[in-house]
Amino acid sequence: MEDLQGYVSEQPPKVRAFFALVETTASLIGVSEKYWQSRGLNGARVRILVELAKAGGSLLPSVLAERIGVTKANISVLLVPLAREGYVRIAGDPADGRRRRATLTPEGERLLLDALPGNREVLETLMSRLEEAELRQLLGLLSKLSNG
């Protein structure tokens, strides 16, 4: 056990930085998630609606799953309540009737237009802890990590 304790407690700077990034990300996501929960939503479902909006309103579920980082099976589970609540419509793909498409409905669009400004305000408040130059530096560092 002593060997294991030394290994987990004495982390090199790169490992410490990784875990600090993970913990900070989890904390920030938690704040955003609380906002969505206060509106009867969750982050994953909102991400689906946002990705549909970014794509012009319609995507194949497989593409949607890839964009939000879930499996094809999980995207179906996430889409069902959104469809039931009228925020998305699942229908055959006009180009290929064997495939289905998820389409943002006018109700889904209204939900985003109503809810996103408040979420943006919460996020801007959180990120205001950093100065403009620090934000640019952070974005550069994150880009460097994600492109590596």
DRENTORKOL-3810 file (N, C-alpha, C; in nm, 4 decimals):
REM DRENTORKOL-3810
@n.u->0.0824; n.v->-0.1194; n.w->0.0000; ca.u->0.0000; ca.v->0.0000; ca.w->0.0000; c.u->0.0870; c.v->0.1260; c.w->0.0000
@n.u->0.2013; n.v->0.1201; n.w->0.0628; ca.u->0.2893; ca.v->0.2360; ca.w->0.0682; c.u->0.3358; c.v->0.2767; c.w->-0.0709
@n.u->0.3676; n.v->0.1785; n.w->-0.1565; ca.u->0.4081; ca.v->0.2085; ca.w->-0.2941; c.u->0.2955; c.v->0.2786; c.w->-0.3694
@n.u->0.1741; n.v->0.2283; n.w->-0.3505; ca.u->0.0586; ca.v->0.2865; ca.w->-0.4180; c.u->0.0340; c.v->0.4287; c.w->-0.3684
@n.u->0.0436; n.v->0.4518; n.w->-0.2376; ca.u->0.0234; ca.v->0.5855; ca.w->-0.1817; c.u->0.1224; c.v->0.6847; c.w->-0.2415
@n.u->0.2462; n.v->0.6433; n.w->-0.2526; ca.u->0.3476; ca.v->0.7303; ca.w->-0.3117; c.u->0.3173; c.v->0.7616; c.w->-0.4575
@n.u->0.2670; n.v->0.6619; n.w->-0.5282; ca.u->0.2373; ca.v->0.6798; ca.w->-0.6700; c.u->0.1204; c.v->0.7757; c.w->-0.6914
@n.u->0.0166; n.v->0.7630; n.w->-0.6119; ca.u->-0.1004; ca.v->0.8487; ca.w->-0.6326; c.u->-0.0862; c.v->0.9864; c.w->-0.5685
@n.u->-0.0007; n.v->1.0019; n.w->-0.4712; ca.u->0.0118; ca.v->1.1318; ca.w->-0.4054; c.u->0.1252; c.v->1.2164; c.w->-0.4630
@n.u->0.2220; n.v->1.1557; n.w->-0.5249; ca.u->0.3353; ca.v->1.2296; ca.w->-0.5818; c.u->0.3234; c.v->1.2292; c.w->-0.7340
@n.u->0.2432; n.v->1.3213; n.w->-0.7852; ca.u->0.2188; ca.v->1.3255; ca.w->-0.9290; c.u->0.3082; c.v->1.4292; c.w->-0.9955
@n.u->0.3635; n.v->1.3939; n.w->-1.1109; ca.u->0.4437; ca.v->1.4921; ca.w->-1.1851; c.u->0.3556; c.v->1.6078; c.w->-1.2336
@n.u->0.4147; n.v->1.7220; n.w->-1.2656; ca.u->0.3375; ca.v->1.8401; ca.w->-1.3046; c.u->0.2386; c.v->1.8154; c.w->-1.4188
@n.u->0.2741; n.v->1.7368; n.w->-1.5189; ca.u->0.1841; ca.v->1.7118; ca.w->-1.6316; c.u->0.0582; c.v->1.6367; c.w->-1.5850
@n.u->0.0758; n.v->1.5428; n.w->-1.4947; ca.u->-0.0376; ca.v->1.4663; ca.w->-1.4429; c.u->-0.1228; c.v->1.5558; c.w->-1.3528
@n.u->-0.0577; n.v->1.6367; n.w->-1.2681; ca.u->-0.1319; ca.v->1.7300; ca.w->-1.1819; c.u->-0.2129; c.v->1.8282; c.w->-1.2666
@n.u->-0.1507; n.v->1.8792; n.w->-1.3738; ca.u->-0.2202; ca.v->1.9739; ca.w->-1.4622; c.u->-0.3417; c.v->1.9074; c.w->-1.5262
@n.u->-0.3249; n.v->1.7822; n.w->-1.5696; ca.u->-0.4370; ca.v->1.7103; ca.w->-1.6301; c.u->-0.5531; c.v->1.6994; c.w->-1.5318
@n.u->-0.5253; n.v->1.6549; n.w->-1.4105; ca.u->-0.6326; ca.v->1.6373; ca.w->-1.3128; c.u->-0.6912; c.v->1.7710; c.w->-1.2674
@n.u->-0.6103; n.v->1.8759; n.w->-1.2632; ca.u->-0.6645; ca.v->2.0085; ca.w->-1.2304; c.u->-0.7604; c.v->2.0540; c.w->-1.3399
@n.u->-0.7266; n.v->2.0263; n.w->-1.4660; ca.u->-0.8138; ca.v->2.0607; ca.w->-1.5776; c.u->-0.9451; c.v->1.9825; c.w->-1.5697
@n.u->-0.9358; n.v->1.8536; n.w->-1.5396; ca.u->-1.0559; ca.v->1.7699; ca.w->-1.5277; c.u->-1.1446; c.v->1.8192; c.w->-1.4134
@n.u->-1.0855; n.v->1.8461; n.w->-1.2984; ca.u->-1.1640; ca.v->1.8908; ca.w->-1.1827; c.u->-1.2278; c.v->2.0274; c.w->-1.2069
@n.u->-1.1546; n.v->2.1179; n.w->-1.2706; ca.u->-1.2086; ca.v->2.2502; ca.w->-1.3000; c.u->-1.3230; c.v->2.2395; c.w->-1.4000
@n.u->-1.3037; n.v->2.1577; n.w->-1.5021; ca.u->-1.4084; ca.v->2.1376; ca.w->-1.6019; c.u->-1.5344; c.v->2.0813; c.w->-1.5366
@n.u->-1.5178; n.v->1.9816; n.w->-1.4516; ca.u->-1.6328; ca.v->1.9216; ca.w->-1.3834; c.u->-1.7054; c.v->2.0249; c.w->-1.2980
@n.u->-1.6313; n.v->2.1103; n.w->-1.2311; ca.u->-1.6917; ca.v->2.2136; ca.w->-1.1470; c.u->-1.7710; c.v->2.3130; c.w->-1.2319
@n.u->-1.7132; n.v->2.3578; n.w->-1.3433; ca.u->-1.7815; ca.v->2.4531; ca.w->-1.4306; c.u->-1.9052; c.v->2.3902; c.w->-1.4955
@n.u->-1.8943; n.v->2.2662; n.w->-1.5372; ca.u->-2.0087; ca.v->2.1960; ca.w->-1.5949; c.u->-2.1188; c.v->2.1830; c.w->-1.4901
@n.u->-2.0805; n.v->2.1588; n.w->-1.3653; ca.u->-2.1785; ca.v->2.1479; ca.w->-1.2573; c.u->-2.2605; c.v->2.2744; c.w->-1.2412
@n.u->-2.1968; n.v->2.3894; n.w->-1.2532; ca.u->-2.2693; ca.v->2.5167; ca.w->-1.2422; c.u->-2.3676; c.v->2.5306; c.w->-1.3584
@n.u->-2.3225; n.v->2.4994; n.w->-1.4783; ca.u->-2.4100; ca.v->2.5073; ca.w->-1.5950; c.u->-2.5250; c.v->2.4071; c.w->-1.5829
@n.u->-2.4927; n.v->2.2882; n.w->-1.5352; ca.u->-2.5953; ca.v->2.1842; ca.w->-1.5200; c.u->-2.7037; c.v->2.2274; c.w->-1.4213
@n.u->-2.6640; n.v->2.2959; n.w->-1.3139; ca.u->-2.7632; ca.v->2.3463; ca.w->-1.2177; c.u->-2.8575; c.v->2.4449; c.w->-1.2849
@n.u->-2.8049; n.v->2.5267; n.w->-1.3722; ca.u->-2.8897; ca.v->2.6207; ca.w->-1.4454; c.u->-2.9919; c.v->2.5436; c.w->-1.5280
@n.u->-2.9463; n.v->2.4436; n.w->-1.6036; ca.u->-3.0378; ca.v->2.3675; ca.w->-1.6882; c.u->-3.1407; c.v->2.2912; c.w->-1.6050
@n.u->-3.0977; n.v->2.2351; n.w->-1.4929; ca.u->-3.1914; ca.v->2.1638; ca.w->-1.4063; c.u->-3.2989; c.v->2.2570; c.w->-1.3532
@n.u->-3.2622; n.v->2.3813; n.w->-1.3259; ca.u->-3.3615; ca.v->2.4774; ca.w->-1.2768; c.u->-3.4671; c.v->2.5056; c.w->-1.3832
@n.u->-3.4371; n.v->2.4717; n.w->-1.5073; ca.u->-3.5313; ca.v->2.4913; ca.w->-1.6184; c.u->-3.5925; c.v->2.3592; c.w->-1.6642
@n.u->-3.5693; n.v->2.2521; n.w->-1.5861; ca.u->-3.6264; ca.v->2.1220; ca.w->-1.6189; c.u->-3.5551; c.v->2.0487; c.w->-1.7306
@n.u->-3.4297; n.v->2.0845; n.w->-1.7545; ca.u->-3.3518; ca.v->2.0240; ca.w->-1.8626; c.u->-3.2228; c.v->1.9661; c.w->-1.8086
@n.u->-3.1438; n.v->1.9061; n.w->-1.8978; ca.u->-3.0080; ca.v->1.8679; ca.w->-1.8611; c.u->-2.9147; c.v->1.9030; c.w->-1.9753
@n.u->-2.7879; n.v->1.9093; n.w->-1.9442; ca.u->-2.6880; ca.v->1.9544; ca.w->-2.0408; c.u->-2.6832; c.v->1.8716; c.w->-2.1681
@n.u->-2.6963; n.v->1.7414; n.w->-2.1572; ca.u->-2.6885; ca.v->1.6551; ca.w->-2.2761; c.u->-2.8039; c.v->1.6846; c.w->-2.3717
@n.u->-2.9223; n.v->1.7006; n.w->-2.3181; ca.u->-3.0378; ca.v->1.7290; ca.w->-2.4032; c.u->-3.0256; c.v->1.8668; c.w->-2.4669
@n.u->-2.9742; n.v->1.9625; n.w->-2.3924; ca.u->-2.9550; ca.v->2.0964; ca.w->-2.4482; c.u->-2.8487; c.v->2.0921; c.w->-2.5581
@n.u->-2.7431; n.v->2.0146; n.w->-2.5359; ca.u->-2.6385; ca.v->2.0028; ca.w->-2.6391; c.u->-2.6952; c.v->1.9492; c.w->-2.7686
@n.u->-2.7897; n.v->1.8560; n.w->-2.7595; ca.u->-2.8542; ca.v->1.8033; ca.w->-2.8801; c.u->-2.9260; c.v->1.9159; c.w->-2.9535
@n.u->-3.0047; n.v->1.9929; n.w->-2.8797; ca.u->-3.0787; ca.v->2.1024; ca.w->-2.9418; c.u->-2.9841; c.v->2.2052; c.w->-3.0034
@n.u->-2.8772; n.v->2.2374; n.w->-2.9337; ca.u->-2.7797; ca.v->2.3350; ca.w->-2.9842; c.u->-2.7106; c.v->2.2814; c.w->-3.1100
@n.u->-2.6708; n.v->2.1546; n.w->-3.1084; ca.u->-2.6058; ca.v->2.0970; ca.w->-3.2270; c.u->-2.7000; c.v->2.0958; c.w->-3.3461
@n.u->-2.8274; n.v->2.0665; n.w->-3.3228; ca.u->-2.9242; ca.v->2.0724; ca.w->-3.4319; c.u->-2.9345; c.v->2.2150; c.w->-3.4865
@n.u->-2.9390; n.v->2.3128; n.w->-3.3970; ca.u->-2.9471; ca.v->2.4525; ca.w->-3.4402; c.u->-2.8219; c.v->2.4920; c.w->-3.5187
@n.u->-2.7043; n.v->2.4524; n.w->-3.4705; ca.u->-2.5795; ca.v->2.4853; ca.w->-3.5394; c.u->-2.5743; c.v->2.4238; c.w->-3.6788
@n.u->-2.6396; n.v->2.3085; n.w->-3.6955; ca.u->-2.6383; ca.v->2.2382; ca.w->-3.8241; c.u->-2.7505; c.v->2.2852; c.w->-3.9164
@n.u->-2.8213; n.v->2.3893; n.w->-3.8794; ca.u->-2.9289; ca.v->2.4379; ca.w->-3.9629; c.u->-3.0628; c.v->2.3739; c.w->-3.9334
@n.u->-3.0693; n.v->2.2928; n.w->-3.8260; ca.u->-3.1968; ca.v->2.2393; ca.w->-3.7810; c.u->-3.2167; c.v->2.0909; c.w->-3.7950
@n.u->-3.1271; n.v->2.0200; n.w->-3.8650; ca.u->-3.1520; ca.v->1.8785; ca.w->-3.8884; c.u->-3.0211; c.v->1.8013; c.w->-3.9028
@n.u->-3.0170; n.v->1.6823; n.w->-3.8415; ca.u->-2.8993; ca.v->1.5948; ca.w->-3.8501; c.u->-2.9415; c.v->1.4491; c.w->-3.8414
@n.u->-2.8580; n.v->1.3632; n.w->-3.8960; ca.u->-2.8749; ca.v->1.2202; ca.w->-3.8727; c.u->-2.8388; c.v->1.1924; c.w->-3.7274
@n.u->-2.9107; n.v->1.1038; n.w->-3.6590; ca.u->-2.8764; ca.v->1.0721; ca.w->-3.5207; c.u->-2.7313; c.v->1.0249; c.w->-3.5035
@n.u->-2.6769; n.v->0.9516; n.w->-3.5991; ca.u->-2.5385; ca.v->0.9047; ca.w->-3.5874; c.u->-2.4406; c.v->1.0222; c.w->-3.5861
@n.u->-2.4666; n.v->1.1230; n.w->-3.6674; ca.u->-2.3815; ca.v->1.2432; ca.w->-3.6704; c.u->-2.3974; c.v->1.3202; c.w->-3.5401
@n.u->-2.5201; n.v->1.3303; n.w->-3.4945; ca.u->-2.5489; ca.v->1.3982; ca.w->-3.3682; c.u->-2.4759; c.v->1.3302; c.w->-3.2526
@n.u->-2.4797; n.v->1.1973; n.w->-3.2495; ca.u->-2.4111; ca.v->1.1210; ca.w->-3.1441; c.u->-2.2618; c.v->1.1521; c.w->-3.1448
@n.u->-2.2032; n.v->1.1544; n.w->-3.2622; ca.u->-2.0600; ca.v->1.1835; ca.w->-3.2735; c.u->-2.0277; c.v->1.3239; c.w->-3.2237
@n.u->-2.1107; n.v->1.4197; n.w->-3.2597; ca.u->-2.0845; ca.v->1.5593; ca.w->-3.2219; c.u->-2.0949; c.v->1.5838; c.w->-3.0721
@n.u->-2.1830; n.v->1.5116; n.w->-3.0035; ca.u->-2.1945; ca.v->1.5360; ca.w->-2.8590; c.u->-2.1196; c.v->1.4319; c.w->-2.7769
@n.u->-2.0580; n.v->1.3344; n.w->-2.8448; ca.u->-1.9730; ca.v->1.2383; ca.w->-2.7748; c.u->-2.0463; c.v->1.1278; c.w->-2.7019
@n.u->-2.1551; n.v->1.0772; n.w->-2.7612; ca.u->-2.2256; ca.v->0.9637; ca.w->-2.7023; c.u->-2.2371; c.v->0.8531; c.w->-2.8073
@n.u->-2.2777; n.v->0.7357; n.w->-2.7637; ca.u->-2.2954; ca.v->0.6248; ca.w->-2.8570; c.u->-2.4247; c.v->0.6421; c.w->-2.9350
@n.u->-2.4357; n.v->0.5664; n.w->-3.0439; ca.u->-2.5585; ca.v->0.5710; ca.w->-3.1234; c.u->-2.6781; c.v->0.5240; c.w->-3.0413
@n.u->-2.6574; n.v->0.4255; n.w->-2.9540; ca.u->-2.7663; ca.v->0.3777; ca.w->-2.8684; c.u->-2.8095; c.v->0.4873; c.w->-2.7710
@n.u->-2.7126; n.v->0.5596; n.w->-2.7135; ca.u->-2.7460; ca.v->0.6655; ca.w->-2.6177; c.u->-2.8177; c.v->0.7831; c.w->-2.6827
@n.u->-2.7836; n.v->0.8120; n.w->-2.8094; ca.u->-2.8499; ca.v->0.9256; ca.w->-2.8735; c.u->-2.9989; c.v->0.8973; c.w->-2.8882
@n.u->-3.0336; n.v->0.7731; n.w->-2.9142; ca.u->-3.1753; ca.v->0.7377; ca.w->-2.9244; c.u->-3.2459; c.v->0.7602; c.w->-2.7918
@n.u->-3.1806; n.v->0.7208; n.w->-2.6821; ca.u->-3.2383; ca.v->0.7386; ca.w->-2.5484; c.u->-3.2563; c.v->0.8879; c.w->-2.5173
@n.u->-3.1618; n.v->0.9707; n.w->-2.5615; ca.u->-3.1705; ca.v->1.1145; ca.w->-2.5362; c.u->-3.2743; c.v->1.1828; c.w->-2.6256
@n.u->-3.2920; n.v->1.1321; n.w->-2.7473; ca.u->-3.3858; ca.v->1.1954; ca.w->-2.8400; c.u->-3.5323; c.v->1.1685; c.w->-2.8066
@n.u->-3.5602; n.v->1.0520; n.w->-2.7495; ca.u->-3.7001; ca.v->1.0148; ca.w->-2.7232; c.u->-3.7730; c.v->1.1190; c.w->-2.6380
@n.u->-3.7202; n.v->1.1602; n.w->-2.5215; ca.u->-3.7941; ca.v->1.2599; ca.w->-2.4432; c.u->-3.8029; c.v->1.3959; c.w->-2.5138
@n.u->-3.7004; n.v->1.4312; n.w->-2.5901; ca.u->-3.7057; ca.v->1.5581; ca.w->-2.6633; c.u->-3.8160; c.v->1.5547; c.w->-2.7691
@n.u->-3.8315; n.v->1.4399; n.w->-2.8314; ca.u->-3.9389; ca.v->1.4244; ca.w->-2.9302; c.u->-4.0752; c.v->1.4235; c.w->-2.8612
@n.u->-4.0838; n.v->1.3537; n.w->-2.7494; ca.u->-4.2099; ca.v->1.3456; ca.w->-2.6748; c.u->-4.2546; c.v->1.4844; c.w->-2.6280
@n.u->-4.1584; n.v->1.5684; n.w->-2.5907; ca.u->-4.1906; ca.v->1.7035; ca.w->-2.5430; c.u->-4.2079; c.v->1.8031; c.w->-2.6571
@n.u->-4.1857; n.v->1.7564; n.w->-2.7795; ca.u->-4.2087; ca.v->1.8418; ca.w->-2.8959; c.u->-4.0928; c.v->1.9299; c.w->-2.9357
@n.u->-3.9746; n.v->1.9079; n.w->-2.8804; ca.u->-3.8590; ca.v->1.9915; ca.w->-2.9131; c.u->-3.7860; c.v->1.9439; c.w->-3.0383
@n.u->-3.7978; n.v->1.8158; n.w->-3.0701; ca.u->-3.7403; ca.v->1.7613; ca.w->-3.1930; c.u->-3.8435; c.v->1.6700; c.w->-3.2589
@n.u->-3.8244; n.v->1.6497; n.w->-3.3874; ca.u->-3.9068; ca.v->1.5553; ca.w->-3.4610; c.u->-3.8124; c.v->1.4533; c.w->-3.5233
@n.u->-3.8470; n.v->1.3259; n.w->-3.5107; ca.u->-3.7687; ca.v->1.2187; ca.w->-3.5706; c.u->-3.8519; c.v->1.1659; c.w->-3.6876
@n.u->-3.7955; n.v->1.1720; n.w->-3.8064; ca.u->-3.8698; ca.v->1.1277; ca.w->-3.9247; c.u->-3.7718; c.v->1.0708; c.w->-4.0264
@n.u->-3.8269; n.v->1.0080; n.w->-4.1262; ca.u->-3.7441; ca.v->0.9521; ca.w->-4.2325; c.u->-3.6652; c.v->1.0611; c.w->-4.3035
@n.u->-3.5475; n.v->1.0242; n.w->-4.3502; ca.u->-3.4618; ca.v->1.1157; ca.w->-4.4248; c.u->-3.5150; c.v->1.1250; c.w->-4.5677
@n.u->-3.5470; n.v->1.2447; n.w->-4.6153; ca.u->-3.6002; ca.v->1.2574; ca.w->-4.7513; c.u->-3.5048; c.v->1.2037; c.w->-4.8587
@n.u->-3.3747; n.v->1.2107; n.w->-4.8323; ca.u->-3.2771; ca.v->1.1633; ca.w->-4.9299; c.u->-3.2619; c.v->1.0116; c.w->-4.9274
@n.u->-3.2897; n.v->0.9502; n.w->-4.8146; ca.u->-3.2754; ca.v->0.8051; ca.w->-4.8009; c.u->-3.3746; c.v->0.7576; c.w->-4.6951
@n.u->-3.4860; n.v->0.7034; n.w->-4.7397; ca.u->-3.5941; ca.v->0.6634; ca.w->-4.6508; c.u->-3.5566; c.v->0.5582; c.w->-4.5482
@n.u->-3.4424; n.v->0.4911; n.w->-4.5666; ca.u->-3.3990; ca.v->0.3908; ca.w->-4.4684; c.u->-3.3396; c.v->0.4557; c.w->-4.3446
@n.u->-3.2983; n.v->0.5805; n.w->-4.3583; ca.u->-3.2384; ca.v->0.6519; ca.w->-4.2445; c.u->-3.3408; c.v->0.7468; c.w->-4.1843
@n.u->-3.3123; n.v->0.7864; n.w->-4.0595; ca.u->-3.3991; ca.v->0.8813; ca.w->-3.9902; c.u->-3.3187; c.v->1.0076; c.w->-3.9637
@n.u->-3.3886; n.v->1.1193; n.w->-3.9486; ca.u->-3.3266; ca.v->1.2483; ca.w->-3.9170; c.u->-3.3924; c.v->1.3060; c.w->-3.7935
@n.u->-3.3126; n.v->1.3747; n.w->-3.7153; ca.u->-3.3643; ca.v->1.4509; ca.w->-3.6021; c.u->-3.3704; c.v->1.5967; c.w->-3.6470
@n.u->-3.4857; n.v->1.6586; n.w->-3.6264; ca.u->-3.5061; ca.v->1.7961; ca.w->-3.6707; c.u->-3.5554; c.v->1.8802; c.w->-3.5538
@n.u->-3.4945; n.v->1.9959; n.w->-3.5376; ca.u->-3.5356; ca.v->2.0903; ca.w->-3.4345; c.u->-3.6716; c.v->2.1485; c.w->-3.4726
@n.u->-3.7662; n.v->2.1452; n.w->-3.3798; ca.u->-3.9000; ca.v->2.1998; ca.w->-3.4055; c.u->-3.9040; c.v->2.3472; c.w->-3.3652
@n.u->-4.0077; n.v->2.4177; n.w->-3.4053; ca.u->-4.0225; ca.v->2.5566; ca.w->-3.3582; c.u->-4.0261; c.v->2.5659; c.w->-3.2050
@n.u->-4.0837; n.v->2.4651; n.w->-3.1382; ca.u->-4.0853; ca.v->2.4651; ca.w->-2.9907; c.u->-3.9433; c.v->2.4527; c.w->-2.9355
@n.u->-3.8614; n.v->2.3686; n.w->-2.9982; ca.u->-3.7218; ca.v->2.3548; ca.w->-2.9563; c.u->-3.6440; c.v->2.4822; c.w->-2.9776
@n.u->-3.6705; n.v->2.5471; n.w->-3.0893; ca.u->-3.6043; ca.v->2.6745; ca.w->-3.1178; c.u->-3.6428; c.v->2.7792; c.w->-3.0140
@n.u->-3.7723; n.v->2.7847; n.w->-2.9793; ca.u->-3.8181; ca.v->2.8810; ca.w->-2.8772; c.u->-3.7540; c.v->2.8523; c.w->-2.7418
@n.u->-3.7436; n.v->2.7240; n.w->-2.7079; ca.u->-3.6801; ca.v->2.6866; ca.w->-2.5815; c.u->-3.5369; c.v->2.7386; c.w->-2.5760
@n.u->-3.4615; n.v->2.7183; n.w->-2.6829; ca.u->-3.3226; ca.v->2.7661; ca.w->-2.6853; c.u->-3.3158; c.v->2.9184; c.w->-2.6781
@n.u->-3.4006; n.v->2.9855; n.w->-2.7553; ca.u->-3.4000; ca.v->3.1321; ca.w->-2.7538; c.u->-3.4346; c.v->3.1871; c.w->-2.6160
@n.u->-3.5175; n.v->3.1154; n.w->-2.5430; ca.u->-3.5572; ca.v->3.1573; ca.w->-2.4091; c.u->-3.4491; c.v->3.1264; c.w->-2.3051
@n.u->-3.3842; n.v->3.0096; n.w->-2.3185; ca.u->-3.2956; ca.v->2.9617; ca.w->-2.2123; c.u->-3.1477; c.v->2.9956; c.w->-2.2314
@n.u->-3.1010; n.v->3.0019; n.w->-2.3547; ca.u->-2.9575; ca.v->3.0226; ca.w->-2.3762; c.u->-2.9040; c.v->3.1554; c.w->-2.3226
@n.u->-2.9770; n.v->3.2659; n.w->-2.3330; ca.u->-2.9221; ca.v->3.3904; ca.w->-2.2781; c.u->-2.8903; c.v->3.3814; c.w->-2.1280
@n.u->-2.9763; n.v->3.3175; n.w->-2.0508; ca.u->-2.9508; ca.v->3.3030; ca.w->-1.9075; c.u->-2.8297; c.v->3.2161; c.w->-1.8799
@n.u->-2.8143; n.v->3.1086; n.w->-1.9581; ca.u->-2.6980; ca.v->3.0227; ca.w->-1.9413; c.u->-2.5711; c.v->3.0981; c.w->-1.9776
@n.u->-2.5767; n.v->3.1745; n.w->-2.0838; ca.u->-2.4592; ca.v->3.2525; ca.w->-2.1249; c.u->-2.4194; c.v->3.3510; c.w->-2.0151
@n.u->-2.5188; n.v->3.4103; n.w->-1.9504; ca.u->-2.4910; ca.v->3.5032; ca.w->-1.8412; c.u->-2.4208; c.v->3.4331; c.w->-1.7251
@n.u->-2.4681; n.v->3.3124; n.w->-1.6912; ca.u->-2.4049; ca.v->3.2335; ca.w->-1.5847; c.u->-2.2597; c.v->3.2031; c.w->-1.6209
@n.u->-2.2368; n.v->3.1600; n.w->-1.7452; ca.u->-2.1011; ca.v->3.1248; ca.w->-1.7886; c.u->-2.0103; c.v->3.2470; c.w->-1.7928
@n.u->-2.0633; n.v->3.3590; n.w->-1.8397; ca.u->-1.9813; ca.v->3.4806; ca.w->-1.8447; c.u->-1.9442; c.v->3.5268; c.w->-1.7043
@n.u->-2.0341; n.v->3.5102; n.w->-1.6092; ca.u->-2.0026; ca.v->3.5449; ca.w->-1.4703; c.u->-1.8897; c.v->3.4563; c.w->-1.4187
@n.u->-1.8987; n.v->3.3273; n.w->-1.4451; ca.u->-1.7924; ca.v->3.2358; ca.w->-1.4018; c.u->-1.6583; c.v->3.2723; c.w->-1.4639
@n.u->-1.6599; n.v->3.2976; n.w->-1.5934; ca.u->-1.5358; ca.v->3.3212; ca.w->-1.6651; c.u->-1.4812; c.v->3.4623; c.w->-1.6426
@n.u->-1.5600; n.v->3.5490; n.w->-1.5804; ca.u->-1.5129; ca.v->3.6855; ca.w->-1.5551; c.u->-1.4029; c.v->3.6886; c.w->-1.4492
@n.u->-1.3770; n.v->3.5749; n.w->-1.3880; ca.u->-1.2647; ca.v->3.5666; ca.w->-1.2935; c.u->-1.1312; c.v->3.5850; c.w->-1.3650
@n.u->-1.1330; n.v->3.5610; n.w->-1.4955; ca.u->-1.0119; ca.v->3.5756; ca.w->-1.5755; c.u->-1.0163; c.v->3.7073; c.w->-1.6522
@n.u->-0.8993; n.v->3.7690; n.w->-1.6654; ca.u->-0.8895; ca.v->3.8908; ca.w->-1.7457; c.u->-0.8859; c.v->3.8522; c.w->-1.8930
@n.u->-0.9073; n.v->3.9511; n.w->-1.9794; ca.u->-0.9132; ca.v->3.9269; ca.w->-2.1246; c.u->-0.7868; c.v->3.8568; c.w->-2.1751
@n.u->-0.6708; n.v->3.9037; n.w->-2.1314; ca.u->-0.5449; ca.v->3.8422; ca.w->-2.1761; c.u->-0.5349; c.v->3.6976; c.w->-2.1268
@n.u->-0.5839; n.v->3.6711; n.w->-2.0070; ca.u->-0.5815; ca.v->3.5345; ca.w->-1.9534; c.u->-0.6761; c.v->3.4436; c.w->-2.0309
@n.u->-0.7916; n.v->3.4970; n.w->-2.0711; ca.u->-0.8851; ca.v->3.4186; ca.w->-2.1513; c.u->-0.8233; c.v->3.3813; c.w->-2.2859
@n.u->-0.7579; n.v->3.4772; n.w->-2.3497; ca.u->-0.6906; ca.v->3.4484; ca.w->-2.4779; c.u->-0.5828; c.v->3.3426; c.w->-2.4591
@n.u->-0.5064; n.v->3.3555; n.w->-2.3512; ca.u->-0.4002; ca.v->3.2583; ca.w->-2.3228; c.u->-0.4610; c.v->3.1197; c.w->-2.2975
@n.u->-0.5689; n.v->3.1141; n.w->-2.2198; ca.u->-0.6349; ca.v->2.9883; ca.w->-2.1908; c.u->-0.6858; c.v->2.9230; c.w->-2.3196
@n.u->-0.7504; n.v->3.0024; n.w->-2.4053; ca.u->-0.7997; ca.v->2.9492; ca.w->-2.5320; c.u->-0.6849; c.v->2.8954; c.w->-2.6176
@n.u->-0.5731; n.v->2.9650; n.w->-2.6180; ca.u->-0.4562; ca.v->2.9185; ca.w->-2.6938; c.u->-0.4028; c.v->2.7865; c.w->-2.6381
@n.u->-0.3944; n.v->2.7773; n.w->-2.5077; ca.u->-0.3450; ca.v->2.6545; ca.w->-2.4446; c.u->-0.4396; c.v->2.5371; c.w->-2.4681
@n.u->-0.5687; n.v->2.5617; n.w->-2.4560; ca.u->-0.6655; ca.v->2.4547; ca.w->-2.4798; c.u->-0.6626; c.v->2.4094; c.w->-2.6251
@n.u->-0.6445; n.v->2.5031; n.w->-2.7160; ca.u->-0.6336; ca.v->2.4682; ca.w->-2.8571; c.u->-0.5088; c.v->2.3833; c.w->-2.8813
@n.u->-0.4017; n.v->2.4205; n.w->-2.8177; ca.u->-0.2762; ca.v->2.3455; ca.w->-2.8309; c.u->-0.2936; c.v->2.2017; c.w->-2.7803
@n.u->-0.3639; n.v->2.1862; n.w->-2.6681; ca.u->-0.3881; ca.v->2.0525; ca.w->-2.6140; c.u->-0.4807; c.v->1.9713; c.w->-2.7047
@n.u->-0.5859; n.v->2.0331; n.w->-2.7547; ca.u->-0.6834; ca.v->1.9572; ca.w->-2.8350; c.u->-0.6299; c.v->1.9234; c.w->-2.9733
@n.u->-0.5382; n.v->2.0007; n.w->-3.0249; ca.u->-0.4805; ca.v->1.9727; ca.w->-3.1575; c.u->-0.3607; c.v->1.8795; c.w->-3.1505
@n.u->-0.3152; n.v->1.8516; n.w->-3.0293; ca.u->-0.1972; ca.v->1.7681; ca.w->-3.0121; c.u->-0.2334; c.v->1.6228; c.w->-3.0164
END
